[in-house]
Amino acid sequence: MTTNHQVTLALSKGRIFEETVPLLAAAGITPNENPESSRKLIIGTNRPDVRLIIVRATDVPTYVQHGAADLGIAGKDVLVEHGGEGLYQPVDLNIAKCRMMVATPVGFDYEAAVRRGARLRVATKYTKTARLHFAAKGVHVDLIKLYGSMELAPLVGLADVIVDLVSTGGTLKANNLVAVEEIMPISSRLVVNQASMKLKHELIQPIVETFRRAASA
């Protein structure tokens, strides 16, 4: 359990962690180990009052919501799916940027399908985001939840379109798919447990402010 004299920050490995390191440095926080090479899931820092826990990106909001972490960094894609209950989202950190897109096979007339009210089969990991997007457009969809390799679904006839994160578009292109509609821009946010914000205000507020300044710089 996290104590009142220590702040626990939930992070995920990969791009978000790499792009968070300079923000941590700005707050005077240096991890004692690199989570990419360490097998430890709880990592100390140069500050006795700050520790990191390494969790899956999709689990960050859950750890913070339930108070197992005081702070976390999570992509907007993850937060929309989670719903953000019990979380403050004080800072858009402007890191790990990409776009949530609808993509189809090259040659599929998406606009015409939408116009004529076709029922679309949509493969995605982001079912909540996709449901909200297509409902707002008045498009009927059958959602097919996948956990990876979305691009395969239209190629083998599992789905008509996919909803996925796109950064460069290289994977789409390699699989003869094309992005046809942007749902929302995605970046990573700092999230804070609401109770922690009150109980550990002196510890947490300076970190939030430093992150805010670093993000806007």
mmCIF file of the C-alpha atoms, coordinates in Angstrom:
data_MODEL
# 
_entry.id   MODEL 
# 
loop_
_atom_site.group_PDB 
_atom_site.id 
_atom_site.type_symbol 
_atom_site.label_atom_id 
_atom_site.label_alt_id 
_atom_site.label_comp_id 
_atom_site.label_asym_id 
_atom_site.label_entity_id 
_atom_site.label_seq_id 
_atom_site.pdbx_PDB_ins_code 
_atom_site.Cartn_x 
_atom_site.Cartn_y 
_atom_site.Cartn_z 
_atom_site.occupancy 
_atom_site.B_iso_or_equiv 
_atom_site.pdbx_formal_charge 
_atom_site.auth_seq_id 
_atom_site.auth_comp_id 
_atom_site.auth_asym_id 
_atom_site.auth_atom_id 
_atom_site.pdbx_PDB_model_num 
ATOM 1   C CA . MET A 1 1   ? 0.000   0.000   0.000   1.00 0.00 ? 1   MET A CA 1 
ATOM 2   C CA . THR A 1 2   ? 1.084   3.540   -0.666  1.00 0.00 ? 2   THR A CA 1 
ATOM 3   C CA . THR A 1 3   ? 1.837   5.479   2.561   1.00 0.00 ? 3   THR A CA 1 
ATOM 4   C CA . ASN A 1 4   ? 1.066   9.091   3.441   1.00 0.00 ? 4   ASN A CA 1 
ATOM 5   C CA . HIS A 1 5   ? 4.748   10.032  3.213   1.00 0.00 ? 5   HIS A CA 1 
ATOM 6   C CA . GLN A 1 6   ? 5.327   8.546   -0.210  1.00 0.00 ? 6   GLN A CA 1 
ATOM 7   C CA . VAL A 1 7   ? 3.906   9.155   -3.668  1.00 0.00 ? 7   VAL A CA 1 
ATOM 8   C CA . THR A 1 8   ? 3.429   6.238   -6.048  1.00 0.00 ? 8   THR A CA 1 
ATOM 9   C CA . LEU A 1 9   ? 3.402   6.958   -9.778  1.00 0.00 ? 9   LEU A CA 1 
ATOM 10  C CA . ALA A 1 10  ? 2.021   4.336   -12.195 1.00 0.00 ? 10  ALA A CA 1 
ATOM 11  C CA . LEU A 1 11  ? 3.738   4.157   -15.581 1.00 0.00 ? 11  LEU A CA 1 
ATOM 12  C CA . SER A 1 12  ? 3.759   1.764   -18.509 1.00 0.00 ? 12  SER A CA 1 
ATOM 13  C CA . LYS A 1 13  ? 6.822   0.627   -20.434 1.00 0.00 ? 13  LYS A CA 1 
ATOM 14  C CA . GLY A 1 14  ? 7.679   1.738   -23.938 1.00 0.00 ? 14  GLY A CA 1 
ATOM 15  C CA . ARG A 1 15  ? 7.015   5.080   -25.576 1.00 0.00 ? 15  ARG A CA 1 
ATOM 16  C CA . ILE A 1 16  ? 5.112   6.634   -22.660 1.00 0.00 ? 16  ILE A CA 1 
ATOM 17  C CA . PHE A 1 17  ? 7.913   5.799   -20.214 1.00 0.00 ? 17  PHE A CA 1 
ATOM 18  C CA . GLU A 1 18  ? 10.642  7.102   -22.545 1.00 0.00 ? 18  GLU A CA 1 
ATOM 19  C CA . GLU A 1 19  ? 8.792   10.383  -23.085 1.00 0.00 ? 19  GLU A CA 1 
ATOM 20  C CA . THR A 1 20  ? 8.056   10.700  -19.342 1.00 0.00 ? 20  THR A CA 1 
ATOM 21  C CA . VAL A 1 21  ? 11.727  10.485  -18.258 1.00 0.00 ? 21  VAL A CA 1 
ATOM 22  C CA . PRO A 1 22  ? 12.437  14.182  -19.098 1.00 0.00 ? 22  PRO A CA 1 
ATOM 23  C CA . LEU A 1 23  ? 9.285   15.219  -17.190 1.00 0.00 ? 23  LEU A CA 1 
ATOM 24  C CA . LEU A 1 24  ? 10.422  13.201  -14.168 1.00 0.00 ? 24  LEU A CA 1 
ATOM 25  C CA . ALA A 1 25  ? 13.876  14.792  -14.431 1.00 0.00 ? 25  ALA A CA 1 
ATOM 26  C CA . ALA A 1 26  ? 12.264  18.246  -14.427 1.00 0.00 ? 26  ALA A CA 1 
ATOM 27  C CA . ALA A 1 27  ? 10.570  17.261  -11.147 1.00 0.00 ? 27  ALA A CA 1 
ATOM 28  C CA . GLY A 1 28  ? 13.908  16.085  -9.747  1.00 0.00 ? 28  GLY A CA 1 
ATOM 29  C CA . ILE A 1 29  ? 12.944  12.406  -10.006 1.00 0.00 ? 29  ILE A CA 1 
ATOM 30  C CA . THR A 1 30  ? 15.354  9.805   -11.406 1.00 0.00 ? 30  THR A CA 1 
ATOM 31  C CA . PRO A 1 31  ? 14.373  6.093   -11.497 1.00 0.00 ? 31  PRO A CA 1 
ATOM 32  C CA . ASN A 1 32  ? 16.922  3.804   -9.806  1.00 0.00 ? 32  ASN A CA 1 
ATOM 33  C CA . GLU A 1 33  ? 16.515  1.253   -12.598 1.00 0.00 ? 33  GLU A CA 1 
ATOM 34  C CA . ASN A 1 34  ? 15.379  1.169   -16.205 1.00 0.00 ? 34  ASN A CA 1 
ATOM 35  C CA . PRO A 1 35  ? 12.034  -0.708  -16.364 1.00 0.00 ? 35  PRO A CA 1 
ATOM 36  C CA . GLU A 1 36  ? 12.832  -1.808  -19.924 1.00 0.00 ? 36  GLU A CA 1 
ATOM 37  C CA . SER A 1 37  ? 15.721  -3.918  -18.620 1.00 0.00 ? 37  SER A CA 1 
ATOM 38  C CA . SER A 1 38  ? 14.681  -4.532  -14.995 1.00 0.00 ? 38  SER A CA 1 
ATOM 39  C CA . ARG A 1 39  ? 12.206  -7.251  -14.058 1.00 0.00 ? 39  ARG A CA 1 
ATOM 40  C CA . LYS A 1 40  ? 11.095  -5.311  -11.001 1.00 0.00 ? 40  LYS A CA 1 
ATOM 41  C CA . LEU A 1 41  ? 7.568   -3.928  -11.017 1.00 0.00 ? 41  LEU A CA 1 
ATOM 42  C CA . ILE A 1 42  ? 8.197   -1.486  -8.149  1.00 0.00 ? 42  ILE A CA 1 
ATOM 43  C CA . ILE A 1 43  ? 11.108  0.829   -8.835  1.00 0.00 ? 43  ILE A CA 1 
ATOM 44  C CA . GLY A 1 44  ? 12.586  3.267   -6.353  1.00 0.00 ? 44  GLY A CA 1 
ATOM 45  C CA . THR A 1 45  ? 13.873  6.696   -7.299  1.00 0.00 ? 45  THR A CA 1 
ATOM 46  C CA . ASN A 1 46  ? 16.519  9.090   -6.034  1.00 0.00 ? 46  ASN A CA 1 
ATOM 47  C CA . ARG A 1 47  ? 13.752  10.572  -3.863  1.00 0.00 ? 47  ARG A CA 1 
ATOM 48  C CA . PRO A 1 48  ? 12.694  8.431   -0.871  1.00 0.00 ? 48  PRO A CA 1 
ATOM 49  C CA . ASP A 1 49  ? 9.206   9.968   -1.090  1.00 0.00 ? 49  ASP A CA 1 
ATOM 50  C CA . VAL A 1 50  ? 8.600   8.885   -4.725  1.00 0.00 ? 50  VAL A CA 1 
ATOM 51  C CA . ARG A 1 51  ? 8.405   5.397   -6.192  1.00 0.00 ? 51  ARG A CA 1 
ATOM 52  C CA . LEU A 1 52  ? 7.273   4.080   -9.566  1.00 0.00 ? 52  LEU A CA 1 
ATOM 53  C CA . ILE A 1 53  ? 5.126   1.055   -10.325 1.00 0.00 ? 53  ILE A CA 1 
ATOM 54  C CA . ILE A 1 54  ? 5.264   -0.464  -13.792 1.00 0.00 ? 54  ILE A CA 1 
ATOM 55  C CA . VAL A 1 55  ? 1.897   -1.677  -15.084 1.00 0.00 ? 55  VAL A CA 1 
ATOM 56  C CA . ARG A 1 56  ? 0.196   -2.323  -18.405 1.00 0.00 ? 56  ARG A CA 1 
ATOM 57  C CA . ALA A 1 57  ? -0.900  0.909   -20.108 1.00 0.00 ? 57  ALA A CA 1 
ATOM 58  C CA . THR A 1 58  ? -4.556  -0.138  -19.958 1.00 0.00 ? 58  THR A CA 1 
ATOM 59  C CA . ASP A 1 59  ? -4.304  -0.743  -16.175 1.00 0.00 ? 59  ASP A CA 1 
ATOM 60  C CA . VAL A 1 60  ? -2.880  2.668   -15.188 1.00 0.00 ? 60  VAL A CA 1 
ATOM 61  C CA . PRO A 1 61  ? -6.292  4.340   -14.584 1.00 0.00 ? 61  PRO A CA 1 
ATOM 62  C CA . THR A 1 62  ? -7.468  1.366   -12.496 1.00 0.00 ? 62  THR A CA 1 
ATOM 63  C CA . TYR A 1 63  ? -4.438  1.498   -10.165 1.00 0.00 ? 63  TYR A CA 1 
ATOM 64  C CA . VAL A 1 64  ? -4.899  5.246   -9.728  1.00 0.00 ? 64  VAL A CA 1 
ATOM 65  C CA . GLN A 1 65  ? -8.690  5.069   -9.331  1.00 0.00 ? 65  GLN A CA 1 
ATOM 66  C CA . HIS A 1 66  ? -8.406  2.542   -6.490  1.00 0.00 ? 66  HIS A CA 1 
ATOM 67  C CA . GLY A 1 67  ? -5.554  4.382   -4.751  1.00 0.00 ? 67  GLY A CA 1 
ATOM 68  C CA . ALA A 1 68  ? -2.871  1.749   -5.355  1.00 0.00 ? 68  ALA A CA 1 
ATOM 69  C CA . ALA A 1 69  ? -1.078  4.588   -7.150  1.00 0.00 ? 69  ALA A CA 1 
ATOM 70  C CA . ASP A 1 70  ? -1.458  8.281   -6.377  1.00 0.00 ? 70  ASP A CA 1 
ATOM 71  C CA . LEU A 1 71  ? -0.552  9.461   -9.864  1.00 0.00 ? 71  LEU A CA 1 
ATOM 72  C CA . GLY A 1 72  ? -0.293  7.873   -13.271 1.00 0.00 ? 72  GLY A CA 1 
ATOM 73  C CA . ILE A 1 73  ? 0.356   8.669   -16.900 1.00 0.00 ? 73  ILE A CA 1 
ATOM 74  C CA . ALA A 1 74  ? -2.120  7.271   -19.402 1.00 0.00 ? 74  ALA A CA 1 
ATOM 75  C CA . GLY A 1 75  ? -3.078  7.881   -23.005 1.00 0.00 ? 75  GLY A CA 1 
ATOM 76  C CA . LYS A 1 76  ? -6.396  9.542   -23.771 1.00 0.00 ? 76  LYS A CA 1 
ATOM 77  C CA . ASP A 1 77  ? -7.336  6.331   -25.635 1.00 0.00 ? 77  ASP A CA 1 
ATOM 78  C CA . VAL A 1 78  ? -7.023  4.338   -22.392 1.00 0.00 ? 78  VAL A CA 1 
ATOM 79  C CA . LEU A 1 79  ? -8.842  6.988   -20.337 1.00 0.00 ? 79  LEU A CA 1 
ATOM 80  C CA . VAL A 1 80  ? -11.828 7.121   -22.705 1.00 0.00 ? 80  VAL A CA 1 
ATOM 81  C CA . GLU A 1 81  ? -12.172 3.332   -22.533 1.00 0.00 ? 81  GLU A CA 1 
ATOM 82  C CA . HIS A 1 82  ? -11.802 3.352   -18.732 1.00 0.00 ? 82  HIS A CA 1 
ATOM 83  C CA . GLY A 1 83  ? -14.282 6.207   -18.302 1.00 0.00 ? 83  GLY A CA 1 
ATOM 84  C CA . GLY A 1 84  ? -12.030 8.221   -15.971 1.00 0.00 ? 84  GLY A CA 1 
ATOM 85  C CA . GLU A 1 85  ? -14.146 7.633   -12.827 1.00 0.00 ? 85  GLU A CA 1 
ATOM 86  C CA . GLY A 1 86  ? -12.487 8.831   -9.622  1.00 0.00 ? 86  GLY A CA 1 
ATOM 87  C CA . LEU A 1 87  ? -9.628  10.530  -11.466 1.00 0.00 ? 87  LEU A CA 1 
ATOM 88  C CA . TYR A 1 88  ? -8.455  14.087  -11.837 1.00 0.00 ? 88  TYR A CA 1 
ATOM 89  C CA . GLN A 1 89  ? -6.849  14.735  -15.220 1.00 0.00 ? 89  GLN A CA 1 
ATOM 90  C CA . PRO A 1 90  ? -5.037  18.000  -14.474 1.00 0.00 ? 90  PRO A CA 1 
ATOM 91  C CA . VAL A 1 91  ? -2.453  18.034  -17.285 1.00 0.00 ? 91  VAL A CA 1 
ATOM 92  C CA . ASP A 1 92  ? -2.313  17.024  -20.944 1.00 0.00 ? 92  ASP A CA 1 
ATOM 93  C CA . LEU A 1 93  ? 1.394   16.167  -21.165 1.00 0.00 ? 93  LEU A CA 1 
ATOM 94  C CA . ASN A 1 94  ? 1.468   16.353  -24.984 1.00 0.00 ? 94  ASN A CA 1 
ATOM 95  C CA . ILE A 1 95  ? 3.546   13.173  -25.186 1.00 0.00 ? 95  ILE A CA 1 
ATOM 96  C CA . ALA A 1 96  ? 3.025   9.878   -27.045 1.00 0.00 ? 96  ALA A CA 1 
ATOM 97  C CA . LYS A 1 97  ? 0.908   11.705  -29.601 1.00 0.00 ? 97  LYS A CA 1 
ATOM 98  C CA . CYS A 1 98  ? -1.046  9.905   -32.306 1.00 0.00 ? 98  CYS A CA 1 
ATOM 99  C CA . ARG A 1 99  ? -4.595  9.808   -33.694 1.00 0.00 ? 99  ARG A CA 1 
ATOM 100 C CA . MET A 1 100 ? -7.567  7.493   -33.225 1.00 0.00 ? 100 MET A CA 1 
ATOM 101 C CA . MET A 1 101 ? -8.701  6.697   -36.753 1.00 0.00 ? 101 MET A CA 1 
ATOM 102 C CA . VAL A 1 102 ? -11.191 4.694   -38.764 1.00 0.00 ? 102 VAL A CA 1 
ATOM 103 C CA . ALA A 1 103 ? -9.356  2.728   -41.460 1.00 0.00 ? 103 ALA A CA 1 
ATOM 104 C CA . THR A 1 104 ? -10.614 0.580   -44.331 1.00 0.00 ? 104 THR A CA 1 
ATOM 105 C CA . PRO A 1 105 ? -9.116  -1.522  -47.122 1.00 0.00 ? 105 PRO A CA 1 
ATOM 106 C CA . VAL A 1 106 ? -7.990  0.568   -50.096 1.00 0.00 ? 106 VAL A CA 1 
ATOM 107 C CA . GLY A 1 107 ? -10.947 0.780   -52.483 1.00 0.00 ? 107 GLY A CA 1 
ATOM 108 C CA . PHE A 1 108 ? -13.673 0.395   -49.831 1.00 0.00 ? 108 PHE A CA 1 
ATOM 109 C CA . ASP A 1 109 ? -16.103 3.314   -50.252 1.00 0.00 ? 109 ASP A CA 1 
ATOM 110 C CA . TYR A 1 110 ? -16.590 4.245   -46.606 1.00 0.00 ? 110 TYR A CA 1 
ATOM 111 C CA . GLU A 1 111 ? -18.545 7.442   -47.286 1.00 0.00 ? 111 GLU A CA 1 
ATOM 112 C CA . ALA A 1 112 ? -21.018 5.601   -49.523 1.00 0.00 ? 112 ALA A CA 1 
ATOM 113 C CA . ALA A 1 113 ? -21.471 2.826   -46.939 1.00 0.00 ? 113 ALA A CA 1 
ATOM 114 C CA . VAL A 1 114 ? -22.203 5.429   -44.239 1.00 0.00 ? 114 VAL A CA 1 
ATOM 115 C CA . ARG A 1 115 ? -24.562 7.331   -46.555 1.00 0.00 ? 115 ARG A CA 1 
ATOM 116 C CA . ARG A 1 116 ? -26.646 4.330   -47.451 1.00 0.00 ? 116 ARG A CA 1 
ATOM 117 C CA . GLY A 1 117 ? -26.882 3.270   -43.801 1.00 0.00 ? 117 GLY A CA 1 
ATOM 118 C CA . ALA A 1 118 ? -24.980 0.016   -44.200 1.00 0.00 ? 118 ALA A CA 1 
ATOM 119 C CA . ARG A 1 119 ? -24.375 -1.966  -41.020 1.00 0.00 ? 119 ARG A CA 1 
ATOM 120 C CA . LEU A 1 120 ? -20.604 -1.982  -40.585 1.00 0.00 ? 120 LEU A CA 1 
ATOM 121 C CA . ARG A 1 121 ? -18.523 -4.648  -38.877 1.00 0.00 ? 121 ARG A CA 1 
ATOM 122 C CA . VAL A 1 122 ? -15.886 -2.826  -36.855 1.00 0.00 ? 122 VAL A CA 1 
ATOM 123 C CA . ALA A 1 123 ? -12.828 -4.542  -35.383 1.00 0.00 ? 123 ALA A CA 1 
ATOM 124 C CA . THR A 1 124 ? -11.145 -2.678  -32.537 1.00 0.00 ? 124 THR A CA 1 
ATOM 125 C CA . LYS A 1 125 ? -9.582  -2.813  -29.102 1.00 0.00 ? 125 LYS A CA 1 
ATOM 126 C CA . TYR A 1 126 ? -11.373 0.482   -28.364 1.00 0.00 ? 126 TYR A CA 1 
ATOM 127 C CA . THR A 1 127 ? -15.003 -0.650  -28.278 1.00 0.00 ? 127 THR A CA 1 
ATOM 128 C CA . LYS A 1 128 ? -16.321 2.225   -26.155 1.00 0.00 ? 128 LYS A CA 1 
ATOM 129 C CA . THR A 1 129 ? -14.673 4.867   -28.343 1.00 0.00 ? 129 THR A CA 1 
ATOM 130 C CA . ALA A 1 130 ? -15.930 3.171   -31.517 1.00 0.00 ? 130 ALA A CA 1 
ATOM 131 C CA . ARG A 1 131 ? -19.465 2.764   -30.135 1.00 0.00 ? 131 ARG A CA 1 
ATOM 132 C CA . LEU A 1 132 ? -19.689 6.464   -29.206 1.00 0.00 ? 132 LEU A CA 1 
ATOM 133 C CA . HIS A 1 133 ? -18.231 7.606   -32.526 1.00 0.00 ? 133 HIS A CA 1 
ATOM 134 C CA . PHE A 1 134 ? -20.541 5.595   -34.759 1.00 0.00 ? 134 PHE A CA 1 
ATOM 135 C CA . ALA A 1 135 ? -23.609 6.260   -32.591 1.00 0.00 ? 135 ALA A CA 1 
ATOM 136 C CA . ALA A 1 136 ? -22.986 10.013  -32.973 1.00 0.00 ? 136 ALA A CA 1 
ATOM 137 C CA . LYS A 1 137 ? -22.923 9.513   -36.759 1.00 0.00 ? 137 LYS A CA 1 
ATOM 138 C CA . GLY A 1 138 ? -26.077 7.374   -36.666 1.00 0.00 ? 138 GLY A CA 1 
ATOM 139 C CA . VAL A 1 139 ? -24.188 4.409   -38.152 1.00 0.00 ? 139 VAL A CA 1 
ATOM 140 C CA . HIS A 1 140 ? -25.183 0.888   -37.082 1.00 0.00 ? 140 HIS A CA 1 
ATOM 141 C CA . VAL A 1 141 ? -22.205 -1.262  -36.230 1.00 0.00 ? 141 VAL A CA 1 
ATOM 142 C CA . ASP A 1 142 ? -21.334 -4.736  -35.033 1.00 0.00 ? 142 ASP A CA 1 
ATOM 143 C CA . LEU A 1 143 ? -18.287 -4.374  -32.787 1.00 0.00 ? 143 LEU A CA 1 
ATOM 144 C CA . ILE A 1 144 ? -15.674 -7.120  -32.815 1.00 0.00 ? 144 ILE A CA 1 
ATOM 145 C CA . LYS A 1 145 ? -13.222 -6.825  -29.900 1.00 0.00 ? 145 LYS A CA 1 
ATOM 146 C CA . LEU A 1 146 ? -9.638  -7.696  -30.760 1.00 0.00 ? 146 LEU A CA 1 
ATOM 147 C CA . TYR A 1 147 ? -6.497  -7.257  -28.678 1.00 0.00 ? 147 TYR A CA 1 
ATOM 148 C CA . GLY A 1 148 ? -3.959  -6.809  -31.465 1.00 0.00 ? 148 GLY A CA 1 
ATOM 149 C CA . SER A 1 149 ? -3.192  -6.985  -35.192 1.00 0.00 ? 149 SER A CA 1 
ATOM 150 C CA . MET A 1 150 ? -6.352  -5.013  -36.083 1.00 0.00 ? 150 MET A CA 1 
ATOM 151 C CA . GLU A 1 151 ? -5.060  -4.617  -39.632 1.00 0.00 ? 151 GLU A CA 1 
ATOM 152 C CA . LEU A 1 152 ? -5.609  -8.307  -40.284 1.00 0.00 ? 152 LEU A CA 1 
ATOM 153 C CA . ALA A 1 153 ? -9.369  -8.196  -39.644 1.00 0.00 ? 153 ALA A CA 1 
ATOM 154 C CA . PRO A 1 154 ? -10.478 -6.539  -42.913 1.00 0.00 ? 154 PRO A CA 1 
ATOM 155 C CA . LEU A 1 155 ? -7.931  -8.552  -44.938 1.00 0.00 ? 155 LEU A CA 1 
ATOM 156 C CA . VAL A 1 156 ? -9.485  -11.891 -43.954 1.00 0.00 ? 156 VAL A CA 1 
ATOM 157 C CA . GLY A 1 157 ? -13.111 -10.746 -44.002 1.00 0.00 ? 157 GLY A CA 1 
ATOM 158 C CA . LEU A 1 158 ? -13.633 -10.490 -40.247 1.00 0.00 ? 158 LEU A CA 1 
ATOM 159 C CA . ALA A 1 159 ? -14.524 -6.790  -40.410 1.00 0.00 ? 159 ALA A CA 1 
ATOM 160 C CA . ASP A 1 160 ? -15.298 -4.004  -42.886 1.00 0.00 ? 160 ASP A CA 1 
ATOM 161 C CA . VAL A 1 161 ? -13.358 -1.335  -41.017 1.00 0.00 ? 161 VAL A CA 1 
ATOM 162 C CA . ILE A 1 162 ? -11.054 -0.993  -38.023 1.00 0.00 ? 162 ILE A CA 1 
ATOM 163 C CA . VAL A 1 163 ? -10.726 1.663   -35.321 1.00 0.00 ? 163 VAL A CA 1 
ATOM 164 C CA . ASP A 1 164 ? -7.153  1.956   -34.101 1.00 0.00 ? 164 ASP A CA 1 
ATOM 165 C CA . LEU A 1 165 ? -4.346  4.310   -33.119 1.00 0.00 ? 165 LEU A CA 1 
ATOM 166 C CA . VAL A 1 166 ? -2.310  5.625   -36.031 1.00 0.00 ? 166 VAL A CA 1 
ATOM 167 C CA . SER A 1 167 ? 0.985   7.458   -35.656 1.00 0.00 ? 167 SER A CA 1 
ATOM 168 C CA . THR A 1 168 ? 2.839   7.229   -38.994 1.00 0.00 ? 168 THR A CA 1 
ATOM 169 C CA . GLY A 1 169 ? 0.360   5.130   -40.968 1.00 0.00 ? 169 GLY A CA 1 
ATOM 170 C CA . GLY A 1 170 ? 3.137   2.752   -42.030 1.00 0.00 ? 170 GLY A CA 1 
ATOM 171 C CA . THR A 1 171 ? 1.406   -0.372  -40.729 1.00 0.00 ? 171 THR A CA 1 
ATOM 172 C CA . LEU A 1 172 ? -1.826  0.560   -42.516 1.00 0.00 ? 172 LEU A CA 1 
ATOM 173 C CA . LYS A 1 173 ? 0.003   1.150   -45.781 1.00 0.00 ? 173 LYS A CA 1 
ATOM 174 C CA . ALA A 1 174 ? 1.926   -2.129  -45.521 1.00 0.00 ? 174 ALA A CA 1 
ATOM 175 C CA . ASN A 1 175 ? -1.400  -3.970  -45.206 1.00 0.00 ? 175 ASN A CA 1 
ATOM 176 C CA . ASN A 1 176 ? -3.187  -2.091  -48.015 1.00 0.00 ? 176 ASN A CA 1 
ATOM 177 C CA . LEU A 1 177 ? -5.392  -0.129  -45.633 1.00 0.00 ? 177 LEU A CA 1 
ATOM 178 C CA . VAL A 1 178 ? -6.091  3.587   -45.573 1.00 0.00 ? 178 VAL A CA 1 
ATOM 179 C CA . ALA A 1 179 ? -7.218  5.947   -42.778 1.00 0.00 ? 179 ALA A CA 1 
ATOM 180 C CA . VAL A 1 180 ? -10.570 7.467   -43.783 1.00 0.00 ? 180 VAL A CA 1 
ATOM 181 C CA . GLU A 1 181 ? -11.679 9.399   -40.706 1.00 0.00 ? 181 GLU A CA 1 
ATOM 182 C CA . GLU A 1 182 ? -10.132 10.870  -37.565 1.00 0.00 ? 182 GLU A CA 1 
ATOM 183 C CA . ILE A 1 183 ? -12.063 10.202  -34.364 1.00 0.00 ? 183 ILE A CA 1 
ATOM 184 C CA . MET A 1 184 ? -9.821  12.160  -31.979 1.00 0.00 ? 184 MET A CA 1 
ATOM 185 C CA . PRO A 1 185 ? -6.227  13.247  -31.400 1.00 0.00 ? 185 PRO A CA 1 
ATOM 186 C CA . ILE A 1 186 ? -4.522  11.212  -28.672 1.00 0.00 ? 186 ILE A CA 1 
ATOM 187 C CA . SER A 1 187 ? -1.842  12.218  -26.188 1.00 0.00 ? 187 SER A CA 1 
ATOM 188 C CA . SER A 1 188 ? -0.927  11.138  -22.683 1.00 0.00 ? 188 SER A CA 1 
ATOM 189 C CA . ARG A 1 189 ? -2.415  12.752  -19.558 1.00 0.00 ? 189 ARG A CA 1 
ATOM 190 C CA . LEU A 1 190 ? -1.338  12.977  -15.964 1.00 0.00 ? 190 LEU A CA 1 
ATOM 191 C CA . VAL A 1 191 ? -4.053  11.428  -13.796 1.00 0.00 ? 191 VAL A CA 1 
ATOM 192 C CA . VAL A 1 192 ? -4.350  11.811  -10.027 1.00 0.00 ? 192 VAL A CA 1 
ATOM 193 C CA . ASN A 1 193 ? -6.339  9.896   -7.427  1.00 0.00 ? 193 ASN A CA 1 
ATOM 194 C CA . GLN A 1 194 ? -8.892  12.298  -5.920  1.00 0.00 ? 194 GLN A CA 1 
ATOM 195 C CA . ALA A 1 195 ? -8.301  11.260  -2.298  1.00 0.00 ? 195 ALA A CA 1 
ATOM 196 C CA . SER A 1 196 ? -4.512  11.421  -2.735  1.00 0.00 ? 196 SER A CA 1 
ATOM 197 C CA . MET A 1 197 ? -4.790  14.950  -4.091  1.00 0.00 ? 197 MET A CA 1 
ATOM 198 C CA . LYS A 1 198 ? -6.351  15.996  -0.764  1.00 0.00 ? 198 LYS A CA 1 
ATOM 199 C CA . LEU A 1 199 ? -4.319  13.833  1.637   1.00 0.00 ? 199 LEU A CA 1 
ATOM 200 C CA . LYS A 1 200 ? -0.892  14.281  -0.001  1.00 0.00 ? 200 LYS A CA 1 
ATOM 201 C CA . HIS A 1 201 ? -1.357  17.725  -1.469  1.00 0.00 ? 201 HIS A CA 1 
ATOM 202 C CA . GLU A 1 202 ? 2.092   19.018  -0.383  1.00 0.00 ? 202 GLU A CA 1 
ATOM 203 C CA . LEU A 1 203 ? 3.817   16.101  -2.126  1.00 0.00 ? 203 LEU A CA 1 
ATOM 204 C CA . ILE A 1 204 ? 1.644   15.863  -5.235  1.00 0.00 ? 204 ILE A CA 1 
ATOM 205 C CA . GLN A 1 205 ? 0.959   19.507  -6.130  1.00 0.00 ? 205 GLN A CA 1 
ATOM 206 C CA . PRO A 1 206 ? 4.638   20.389  -6.862  1.00 0.00 ? 206 PRO A CA 1 
ATOM 207 C CA . ILE A 1 207 ? 4.904   17.349  -9.171  1.00 0.00 ? 207 ILE A CA 1 
ATOM 208 C CA . VAL A 1 208 ? 1.702   18.341  -10.988 1.00 0.00 ? 208 VAL A CA 1 
ATOM 209 C CA . GLU A 1 209 ? 2.959   21.927  -11.392 1.00 0.00 ? 209 GLU A CA 1 
ATOM 210 C CA . THR A 1 210 ? 6.371   20.811  -12.655 1.00 0.00 ? 210 THR A CA 1 
ATOM 211 C CA . PHE A 1 211 ? 4.757   18.477  -15.178 1.00 0.00 ? 211 PHE A CA 1 
ATOM 212 C CA . ARG A 1 212 ? 2.428   21.277  -16.270 1.00 0.00 ? 212 ARG A CA 1 
ATOM 213 C CA . ARG A 1 213 ? 5.344   23.669  -16.839 1.00 0.00 ? 213 ARG A CA 1 
ATOM 214 C CA . ALA A 1 214 ? 7.422   21.017  -18.627 1.00 0.00 ? 214 ALA A CA 1 
ATOM 215 C CA . ALA A 1 215 ? 4.485   20.038  -20.864 1.00 0.00 ? 215 ALA A CA 1 
ATOM 216 C CA . SER A 1 216 ? 3.765   23.623  -21.905 1.00 0.00 ? 216 SER A CA 1 
ATOM 217 C CA . ALA A 1 217 ? 7.458   24.265  -22.545 1.00 0.00 ? 217 ALA A CA 1 
# 
